[in-house]
Amino acid sequence: MTIDGSWAIFGVGCAGGALAELFHWWNLRQEAQFPEYVKSAFYWGITAAMILTGGLISWLYFGEHAEGMLALHVGLSAPLILQKLVTSVPEKGGAKNVVLNPAPTVRRFFTW
């Protein structure tokens, strides 16, 4: 299915970004309790930014004409690629990279 229009491609890309967030919550279903960051406005702000990033990258990549599945895949992959980039940077730690009582950070947010 071909999609025409910038807003439609942006919307499909955002749907892909939202799908990535859904996968994140699906992975959390087996946890004993939900993480503390669920109640944080910062968490939901980053989540919204990742969804919008999926839409933006889809729009930048395709412009005004795209196949629907490709726009969805680009929207889905953009937050996942950003997550991998953030988590691949080594943490600054103590001796032998041991971190005691880690503080919540954006990097830890992306490790799911």
C-alpha positions as a Python dict, from the first residue, in 0.01 Angstrom:
ca = {
    (1, 'M'): (0, 0, 0),
    (2, 'T'): (141, 335, -103),
    (3, 'I'): (102, 629, 132),
    (4, 'D'): (90, 983, -1),
    (5, 'G'): (133, 1293, 209),
    (6, 'S'): (388, 1408, 463),
    (7, 'W'): (153, 1384, 762),
    (8, 'A'): (43, 1033, 670),
    (9, 'I'): (403, 911, 648),
    (10, 'F'): (486, 1089, 974),
    (11, 'G'): (185, 921, 1139),
    (12, 'V'): (280, 574, 1016),
    (13, 'G'): (636, 630, 1138),
    (14, 'C'): (500, 736, 1477),
    (15, 'A'): (293, 417, 1482),
    (16, 'G'): (617, 225, 1432),
    (17, 'G'): (777, 414, 1720),
    (18, 'A'): (475, 336, 1938),
    (19, 'L'): (509, -30, 1841),
    (20, 'A'): (868, -26, 1973),
    (21, 'E'): (734, 108, 2304),
    (22, 'L'): (471, -165, 2308),
    (23, 'F'): (749, -423, 2271),
    (24, 'H'): (926, -260, 2567),
    (25, 'W'): (615, -304, 2783),
    (26, 'W'): (571, -659, 2656),
    (27, 'N'): (923, -738, 2785),
    (28, 'L'): (829, -592, 3126),
    (29, 'R'): (528, -821, 3168),
    (30, 'Q'): (733, -1088, 3349),
    (31, 'E'): (890, -850, 3600),
    (32, 'A'): (786, -894, 3963),
    (33, 'Q'): (691, -525, 3978),
    (34, 'F'): (697, -236, 3737),
    (35, 'P'): (1007, -13, 3742),
    (36, 'E'): (1001, 314, 3934),
    (37, 'Y'): (1041, 522, 3619),
    (38, 'V'): (684, 437, 3513),
    (39, 'K'): (562, 724, 3733),
    (40, 'S'): (819, 970, 3600),
    (41, 'A'): (724, 1254, 3366),
    (42, 'F'): (1081, 1238, 3234),
    (43, 'Y'): (1024, 878, 3123),
    (44, 'W'): (703, 962, 2940),
    (45, 'G'): (872, 1263, 2780),
    (46, 'I'): (1149, 1045, 2641),
    (47, 'T'): (892, 789, 2530),
    (48, 'A'): (699, 1057, 2339),
    (49, 'A'): (1025, 1186, 2190),
    (50, 'M'): (1116, 836, 2067),
    (51, 'I'): (774, 791, 1907),
    (52, 'L'): (800, 1131, 1737),
    (53, 'T'): (1155, 1047, 1627),
    (54, 'G'): (1021, 740, 1449),
    (55, 'G'): (776, 962, 1262),
    (56, 'L'): (1038, 1226, 1184),
    (57, 'I'): (1292, 977, 1049),
    (58, 'S'): (1025, 815, 832),
    (59, 'W'): (925, 1153, 693),
    (60, 'L'): (1288, 1257, 632),
    (61, 'Y'): (1363, 926, 466),
    (62, 'F'): (1061, 907, 236),
    (63, 'G'): (922, 1258, 194),
    (64, 'E'): (568, 1251, 59),
    (65, 'H'): (545, 902, -100),
    (66, 'A'): (625, 569, 65),
    (67, 'E'): (518, 211, 99),
    (68, 'G'): (324, 181, 424),
    (69, 'M'): (518, -117, 560),
    (70, 'L'): (853, 48, 490),
    (71, 'A'): (748, 368, 667),
    (72, 'L'): (632, 158, 963),
    (73, 'H'): (961, -34, 970),
    (74, 'V'): (1167, 284, 961),
    (75, 'G'): (956, 431, 1241),
    (76, 'L'): (1003, 111, 1442),
    (77, 'S'): (1375, 84, 1382),
    (78, 'A'): (1467, 446, 1460),
    (79, 'P'): (1405, 422, 1839),
    (80, 'L'): (1565, 76, 1852),
    (81, 'I'): (1880, 201, 1676),
    (82, 'L'): (1898, 501, 1911),
    (83, 'Q'): (1859, 263, 2206),
    (84, 'K'): (2150, 50, 2085),
    (85, 'L'): (2366, 357, 2028),
    (86, 'V'): (2302, 489, 2379),
    (87, 'T'): (2363, 156, 2552),
    (88, 'S'): (2681, 79, 2357),
    (89, 'V'): (2871, 367, 2520),
    (90, 'P'): (3064, 227, 2818),
    (91, 'E'): (2970, 356, 3161),
    (92, 'K'): (3219, 544, 3367),
    (93, 'G'): (3268, 336, 3678),
    (94, 'G'): (3501, 265, 3962),
    (95, 'A'): (3763, -6, 3980),
    (96, 'K'): (3702, -266, 3710),
    (97, 'N'): (3400, -65, 3598),
    (98, 'V'): (3195, -149, 3911),
    (99, 'V'): (2915, 98, 3976),
    (100, 'L'): (2758, 88, 4322),
    (101, 'N'): (2404, 220, 4372),
    (102, 'P'): (2359, 343, 4016),
    (103, 'A'): (2160, 662, 3977),
    (104, 'P'): (1880, 670, 3721),
    (105, 'T'): (2009, 802, 3390),
    (106, 'V'): (1892, 826, 3032),
    (107, 'R'): (2136, 545, 2947),
    (108, 'R'): (1978, 314, 3203),
    (109, 'F'): (1637, 409, 3071),
    (110, 'F'): (1731, 263, 2734),
    (111, 'T'): (1859, -69, 2871),
    (112, 'W'): (1559, -292, 2838),
}
